[in-house]
Amino acid sequence: MLSPTTWRLADLYAKHAFLLSGLGWGSMPRHAVVRDLDEGRLKILDIRDAPMTGYRAPMSAVYRAASPPGPAGRWLIERLRSLA
């Protein structure tokens, strides 16, 4: 959302508290709010053109050709590729 009144929070606990206080709407991981949904403190909004399954974001792995990733880095790259 582009708006001059958008709050951006890096902490999901703070965002959760804001949502429970009725200070707006936002996306949260379902597992973090399932109890609030079940008990009616929060509800899911049906927003036109917003997929319920989330958005896909392109991702790239960038590294210097002279120093490619080691075993852990290669594992991470392959793991992320397999989840895409």
C-alpha positions in Angstrom: 0.0 0.0 0.0 1.2 3.5 -0.8 -0.1 6.0 1.6 1.3 8.8 3.7 -0.3 7.2 6.8 1.3 3.8 6.5 2.9 2.4 9.6 5.9 0.1 9.0 7.0 -2.1 11.9 9.9 -4.5 11.9 8.8 -6.3 15.0 5.9 -8.8 14.5 5.0 -8.6 18.2 4.5 -4.8 17.9 2.5 -5.3 14.7 0.3 -7.9 16.4 -0.3 -5.5 19.3 -1.2 -2.7 16.9 -3.7 -5.0 15.0 -5.3 -6.2 18.3 -5.7 -2.5 19.4 -7.5 -1.7 16.2 -4.9 0.6 14.8 -5.3 -0.6 11.2 -4.9 -3.7 9.1 -1.9 -5.7 7.9 -0.6 -9.1 7.0 0.7 -11.5 9.6 1.9 -15.1 9.5 -1.2 -17.2 10.1 0.4 -19.3 12.8 1.0 -16.0 14.8 -2.7 -15.0 14.7 -4.6 -18.3 14.5 -5.8 -18.1 18.1 -7.0 -14.5 17.6 -8.8 -15.5 14.4 -10.4 -18.5 16.2 -11.5 -16.4 19.2 -12.8 -13.5 17.0 -10.3 -10.8 18.0 -9.0 -10.6 14.5 -10.6 -11.4 11.1 -9.3 -12.1 7.6 -10.1 -9.3 5.1 -11.0 -10.3 1.6 -9.0 -7.7 -0.4 -9.7 -7.6 -4.1 -6.6 -8.5 -6.2 -4.7 -9.8 -3.2 -4.1 -13.5 -3.4 -4.9 -15.4 -0.2 -1.9 -17.6 -0.7 0.5 -14.7 -0.6 2.7 -13.0 -3.2 5.7 -14.5 -5.0 8.8 -12.4 -5.0 11.8 -13.0 -7.3 15.0 -13.9 -5.6 18.6 -14.1 -6.7 21.9 -15.3 -5.2 24.8 -13.0 -5.9 28.4 -13.8 -5.1 31.8 -13.0 -6.5 33.0 -15.5 -9.2 36.4 -15.5 -7.6 35.0 -16.7 -4.2 31.9 -18.9 -4.8 29.8 -20.0 -1.8 31.1 -22.8 0.3 29.1 -25.9 1.3 26.6 -24.0 3.6 26.1 -21.3 1.0 25.5 -23.8 -1.7 23.0 -25.7 0.5 21.1 -22.5 1.2 20.9 -21.5 -2.4 19.7 -25.0 -3.4 17.2 -25.0 -0.5 15.7 -21.7 -1.5 15.6 -22.8 -5.1 13.7 -26.0 -4.1 11.1 -23.9 -2.2 10.3 -21.6 -5.1 
